[in-house]
Structures are given as C-alpha cells and as structure tokens.
Amino acid sequence: MRNTIVELRLSSTERREINRTISKMAVANHGIDRDELLREFDPNASGEFFASHARGLEALRQDGMVAS
C-alpha cells in the first residue's frame, strides 16, 4: 500500500477474564496446562472459552513459547 496511513490501537489494555482464569489455573497446577485441568478448574466454562484458549496455546506453540 503506497501513500496510506494506518492507525492501530488495542481494543483494551486490561487482561481478559480468560487470561486471568488460565493464569490462576496454571499457578494451581505448577505451570501445567491441559484441557482436563482447565475443565476441573472451571467446570462452567463455555465451549468458546476452551476454543479461545486452544487458539492462544497454538499461537504460543508456533512461536516456540510453550512446549507440547
């Protein structure tokens, strides 16, 4: 794109609720993160919560930030 101005902004600078829940779960399980542990930690979590979590983990795996 030539002669174009693009402005990018974060929609929010606050940690999302999903990130807070996952952080609490990881601390409680000594850094281990698995679907079954997350389901035990938050049995009322929605399917979208788990799908979002899986997408985030996959992105981190692809960047080499977490191990499978």
N, C-alpha and C positions, 0 to 999 in steps of 0.2 A: 504494500500500500504506500503509495507516494503521496506526499502533501496531505497527510491525515494526522489528526490529533486524537489520541485515545486517552481516556481517563479511566483508571481502575481504582476501585475502592472495595474495602472489605465490607460485607454486609453487617458485620458485628465484630467487635474485638473481644467480646465475652466468650468464655469457654462454653461450649454447648453442653446441654444436660447429658447427652450420650457420652461425651468425653469425661465428664465428672464421674459418671457411673462406672465406666470402664477403668478409670484410674483407681477408684475405690476397690473394685473387684481385683485388679492386678496386685494392689498392695496386700489385700487379704489372702491372695494365693501366691505370694512370693514371686511376683512378676510373671507367672504363668497365665496365659490367656487362651482359653478354649471355649467353644460354644457351650458345652455342657456345664462348665463352671459358671459362665455368664447366665445361663438359664436358671441354675440353682441360686445365684446371687440375686437375680431379678426375675422371678417367675412370671411377673405381669408384663414383661417387656413385649412389645409388638413385633410382628414379623418384619416390619420396616426397620425397626431398631436393629435387629440381627443382620438384615441385608446391608444397612449402612455401615455397621461395624465390620462386616466381611469385606466390603469395598475398601474401607480405610486400611484394614490389615493387609489386603492385597497390594495396595499402593505402597505401603511401607516395605513389604517384602520385595517388591520390584526395585525399590530404591536401595535395597540391602540394609535397611534399618532394623529389621526383625528377622529372626530365623524361624523356619517352619518347624 
